[in-house]
Amino acid sequence: MPVSRLTLTDFRSYASATIEPGPGFVLLSGDNGAGKTNLLEAVSMLTPGRGLRGAALSEMARHGGSGGWAVAAKLDEVDIGTGTIATAPDRRQLRVNGAAASVNSLSEWLALLWLTPAMDRLFTGSAGERRRFLDRLVLALEPAHAHHASRYEAAMRARNKLLAGDRWDEAWLASLEAAMAEHGVVLAEARARTVAALDARLAAAPEDEFATAAVALEGWDGADLAAIFRANRARDAAAGRATDGPHRQDLAVLHRAKQVTAAQSSTGEQKALLLGLVLAHSELVAERRGEPPLLLLDEVAAHLDPHRRAALFARLEGRGQVWMTATEAALFDGIGTASRFHIEPGRISPA
């Protein structure tokens, strides 16, 4: 469901700001450093995790502010408020319609995806970056994914700490490995379902201006997780981490037409592959959840030629709320009805 009102308090460059966008295109223009990406980051905090920058929560608080920050949003009849307080700057709190709630429950209210300039390096970057990107895709389709991911990570951290000691509590170690196995299997199965469904949709996509990808899941192959963790104790203790499991999986992306990996494709092709992948996933989410996800596209239009820009706008038209940024409003030429805003440092005004 679209965001009909967004209020920021002491968030990044904003002491206080409110924006009331419509349900379709939300177009933000302004100079570099004006705060456009900060606004998108605030919207991204309406899902579990640390948002589109992956920053520490304490970094989101405005310099010279109270030490905490708040983002409040209205989604239809649902009021969501999240943020931190000065006395606990690294602990995010959430309230839904005034009642305290788990941050992981945010995925039940809103499916949200984003593309940022930093993601241009996704295919040549680390497996961890691609895994986090994949988990965001999974979360949009299966809201419970955040719960299983957090439980798996918590058990793994506790196991790593236990293995770092001189003596191991056998019963506690076995309990942690059982928890990792329980949640890890669910994690891996959800990823496999998402990748299979996305690959099928990409395979059926018509030829257009955006290169089509083929996707597959690599890494842990479904072997008995509890047995793996038990057998790897000595090796993991020496390494200081769990050396095998679903936290080592990777998203493999191929240029479907050329049959070469995305990493071997040109920079322009990589951008087109990533954009095409996100668009296909957005359509899949709309089909599965009955409504399209909210999209945050940071400086995407600037990297496309006019022909591809027009094709992108056409594909996004009528597909839910799409927030886009650009340094020049002219980059949005070709978009009809939209909520248009001009961003200046600390200020948002209708354009």
C-alpha positions in Angstrom: 0.0 0.0 0.0 1.3 3.5 -0.8 2.7 6.0 1.8 0.2 8.9 2.0 2.2 10.8 4.6 5.8 10.7 5.8 7.1 12.7 8.7 10.8 12.9 9.6 12.2 14.1 13.0 15.9 14.6 13.5 16.6 12.1 10.6 19.8 12.7 8.7 19.7 16.3 7.4 16.1 16.9 8.4 15.2 18.5 11.7 11.5 18.2 10.9 9.8 17.6 7.6 6.5 16.2 6.2 5.7 15.0 2.7 2.3 13.9 1.5 2.7 12.0 -1.8 0.1 10.5 -4.1 -0.2 6.8 -4.9 1.8 6.8 -8.2 5.1 8.5 -9.1 6.8 10.5 -6.4 9.5 12.6 -8.1 12.2 14.3 -6.0 14.6 16.7 -7.7 17.3 18.8 -6.2 21.1 19.4 -6.1 23.6 16.8 -5.0 23.7 16.7 -1.2 20.3 18.3 -0.8 18.8 15.3 1.0 17.0 13.3 -1.7 18.6 10.0 -0.8 18.1 10.8 2.9 14.4 10.9 2.2 14.4 7.6 0.3 16.4 6.1 3.2 13.7 7.2 5.6 11.1 5.4 3.5 13.3 2.3 3.5 13.2 2.2 7.3 9.6 1.1 7.0 10.9 -2.4 6.5 13.1 -4.6 8.7 16.8 -4.1 8.6 19.0 -1.0 8.3 17.6 0.6 5.2 19.0 1.2 1.7 22.4 2.4 3.0 22.8 -0.4 5.5 24.1 2.2 8.0 24.2 1.9 11.7 21.1 3.3 13.4 23.1 5.8 15.3 24.4 7.3 12.1 20.9 8.3 11.0 20.4 10.8 13.8 20.8 14.4 12.8 24.0 16.1 13.9 23.0 18.7 16.5 19.7 16.9 17.2 18.4 15.1 20.2 20.6 12.0 19.6 17.6 9.9 18.4 15.5 10.0 15.3 11.9 9.2 14.2 10.2 8.3 10.9 6.4 8.2 10.9 4.2 7.1 8.0 0.6 6.6 7.2 -0.3 3.6 5.0 -4.0 3.7 4.3 -5.5 3.4 7.8 -2.3 2.1 9.4 0.0 4.5 11.3 3.6 3.3 11.6 6.3 5.0 13.7 9.9 3.8 14.0 13.2 5.3 15.3 15.6 5.4 18.2 15.9 7.4 21.4 19.1 9.2 22.6 19.6 6.8 25.5 19.5 3.8 23.2 20.8 5.0 19.8 21.4 1.5 18.4 18.1 0.0 19.3 15.2 0.6 16.9 11.7 0.8 18.2 8.4 0.4 16.3 4.8 1.3 17.0 1.9 0.3 14.8 -1.3 2.2 15.4 0.2 3.3 18.7 1.0 -0.2 20.0 4.6 -1.5 20.4 5.5 -4.1 17.8 8.4 -6.2 16.5 10.5 -4.5 13.8 10.3 -7.7 11.8 6.5 -7.3 11.6 7.0 -4.3 9.2 7.3 -6.8 6.3 3.6 -7.7 6.9 2.5 -4.1 6.1 4.7 -3.1 3.2 6.7 -4.8 0.5 9.5 -2.4 -0.5 12.4 -2.7 -3.0 15.1 -0.2 -4.0 17.9 0.5 -6.4 20.8 2.9 -5.6 24.0 3.9 -7.4 26.0 1.8 -4.9 24.2 -1.3 -6.2 25.8 -0.9 -9.6 28.6 -3.0 -8.2 26.3 -5.8 -7.0 27.4 -8.4 -9.6 31.1 -7.7 -9.1 30.9 -7.3 -5.3 30.9 -9.8 -2.5 28.6 -12.8 -2.1 27.3 -11.1 1.1 26.1 -8.1 -0.8 24.2 -10.3 -3.3 22.8 -12.4 -0.5 21.4 -9.4 1.3 19.9 -8.2 -2.0 18.3 -11.7 -2.5 16.9 -11.7 1.1 15.3 -8.3 0.3 13.6 -10.0 -2.7 12.5 -12.9 -0.6 11.2 -10.7 2.2 8.9 -8.9 -0.3 7.3 -12.2 -1.1 7.5 -14.0 2.2 7.2 -11.6 5.2 8.3 -14.3 7.7 11.7 -14.4 6.1 13.0 -11.6 8.4 12.1 -13.6 11.5 13.9 -16.7 10.4 16.9 -14.7 9.3 17.3 -12.9 12.6 16.9 -16.1 14.6 19.5 -17.9 12.4 22.0 -15.0 12.8 21.4 -14.8 16.6 22.0 -18.5 17.1 25.1 -18.4 14.8 26.6 -15.4 16.7 26.1 -17.3 20.0 27.6 -20.4 18.6 30.7 -18.5 17.3 31.1 -17.0 20.8 30.8 -20.3 22.5 33.3 -22.0 20.1 35.8 -19.2 20.8 36.1 -20.3 24.5 38.5 -22.9 25.9 35.7 -25.3 26.9 32.4 -25.9 25.2 29.1 -26.6 26.9 28.0 -29.6 24.8 24.2 -29.3 25.5 24.2 -25.5 24.8 26.2 -26.0 21.6 23.8 -28.7 20.4 20.9 -26.4 21.2 22.3 -23.5 19.2 23.1 -25.8 16.3 19.6 -27.2 16.3 18.2 -23.6 16.2 20.5 -22.8 13.3 19.4 -25.9 11.4 15.7 -25.2 12.0 15.8 -21.6 10.8 18.5 -22.2 8.2 16.5 -24.8 6.3 13.5 -22.4 6.2 15.8 -19.6 5.0 17.3 -21.6 2.2 13.9 -23.0 1.1 12.4 -19.5 0.9 15.4 -18.3 -1.2 15.1 -21.3 -3.5 11.4 -20.6 -4.1 12.0 -16.9 -4.8 14.8 -17.6 -7.2 12.9 -20.3 -9.1 9.8 -18.1 -9.4 11.9 -15.1 -10.5 13.8 -17.1 -13.0 10.6 -18.4 -14.5 9.2 -14.9 -14.8 12.4 -13.6 -16.4 12.4 -16.5 -18.9 8.9 -15.6 -20.0 9.5 -11.8 -20.2 9.2 -10.3 -23.7 12.3 -8.8 -25.3 12.5 -5.1 -24.6 15.0 -2.4 -23.8 16.3 -4.1 -20.7 18.7 -7.1 -20.8 17.1 -10.2 -19.3 18.8 -12.1 -16.6 18.8 -15.8 -15.6 19.2 -16.4 -11.9 20.1 -19.4 -9.8 21.0 -20.1 -6.2 24.5 -21.3 -5.4 26.2 -22.5 -2.2 24.9 -24.8 0.5 23.0 -27.7 -1.2 20.5 -28.8 1.4 22.6 -31.4 3.2 21.8 -32.1 6.9 22.6 -28.8 8.6 22.8 -30.1 12.1 25.3 -32.7 11.1 27.4 -30.1 9.2 27.6 -27.8 12.2 28.5 -30.7 14.5 31.2 -32.0 12.1 32.6 -28.5 11.6 33.0 -27.5 15.2 36.8 -27.7 15.3 37.2 -26.0 11.9 34.7 -23.3 12.8 36.4 -22.7 16.1 39.8 -22.2 14.4 38.2 -19.9 11.7 36.2 -17.9 14.3 33.0 -18.3 12.2 30.6 -20.9 10.7 32.3 -22.0 7.5 29.3 -23.7 5.9 25.5 -23.2 5.8 22.9 -21.0 4.1 24.7 -17.9 5.2 27.3 -18.8 2.6 24.8 -19.0 -0.3 25.1 -16.7 -3.3 22.8 -15.4 -6.1 24.2 -16.3 -9.5 23.1 -14.0 -12.3 23.6 -14.6 -16.0 23.0 -12.5 -19.1 20.3 -14.8 -20.6 20.8 -13.9 -24.3 24.6 -13.9 -24.3 25.0 -16.7 -21.7 27.8 -14.9 -19.9 27.8 -14.0 -16.2 26.6 -10.6 -15.2 30.0 -9.9 -13.7 31.5 -10.4 -17.2 28.9 -8.1 -18.9 29.6 -4.4 -19.6 28.7 -1.8 -17.1 25.7 -0.7 -19.1 24.5 -4.3 -19.4 24.9 -4.8 -15.7 22.7 -1.8 -15.0 20.1 -3.1 -17.5 20.2 -6.6 -16.0 19.7 -5.3 -12.5 16.9 -3.0 -13.5 15.2 -5.7 -15.5 15.5 -8.1 -12.5 13.9 -5.6 -10.1 11.1 -4.9 -12.5 10.3 -8.6 -13.0 10.4 -9.1 -9.3 8.1 -6.2 -8.7 5.6 -7.8 -11.1 5.9 -11.1 -9.3 5.2 -9.4 -5.9 2.2 -7.7 -7.3 0.9 -11.0 -8.5 1.6 -12.9 -5.3 0.6 -10.2 -2.7 -2.3 -8.7 -4.7 -0.6 -5.2 -4.8 2.7 -3.9 -6.2 5.7 -3.2 -3.9 6.7 0.3 -3.2 9.8 1.1 -5.3 12.7 3.5 -4.4 14.8 4.3 -7.5 17.7 6.6 -6.6 19.3 8.4 -9.6 18.2 5.7 -11.9 16.9 7.9 -14.7 20.2 9.7 -15.0 22.0 6.5 -16.1 19.6 5.7 -19.0 19.4 7.1 -22.5 16.2 8.9 -23.4 14.8 5.8 -25.2 15.4 3.5 -22.2 14.2 6.2 -19.8 10.8 6.3 -21.7 10.6 2.5 -21.6 11.2 2.5 -17.9 8.5 5.1 -17.2 6.1 3.1 -19.4 6.7 -0.1 -17.4 6.3 1.7 -14.1 3.1 3.5 -15.0 0.2 2.3 -13.0 2.3 -0.2 -11.0 2.0 1.4 -7.5 4.0 4.0 -5.7 7.4 4.7 -7.2 9.8 7.2 -5.6 12.5 8.5 -7.9 15.3 11.0 -7.5 17.2 13.1 -10.0 19.3 16.3 -9.9 17.2 17.8 -12.7 13.5 17.7 -13.0 13.9 17.5 -16.7 15.0 13.9 -16.3 11.4 13.1 -15.4 10.0 14.4 -18.7 7.6 11.9 -20.1 6.0 11.1 -16.8 2.4 12.3 -16.7 0.5 12.5 -13.4 2.9 12.5 -10.4 3.6 14.0 -7.0 6.6 16.4 -7.7 8.8 17.8 -4.9 11.9 20.0 -4.9 14.4 19.1 -2.2 16.7 21.7 -0.6 18.9 21.1 2.5 16.4 20.3 5.3 13.4 21.3 3.2 10.8 19.7 1.0 8.5 21.8 -1.2 6.1 21.1 -4.0 7.6 21.4 -7.4 
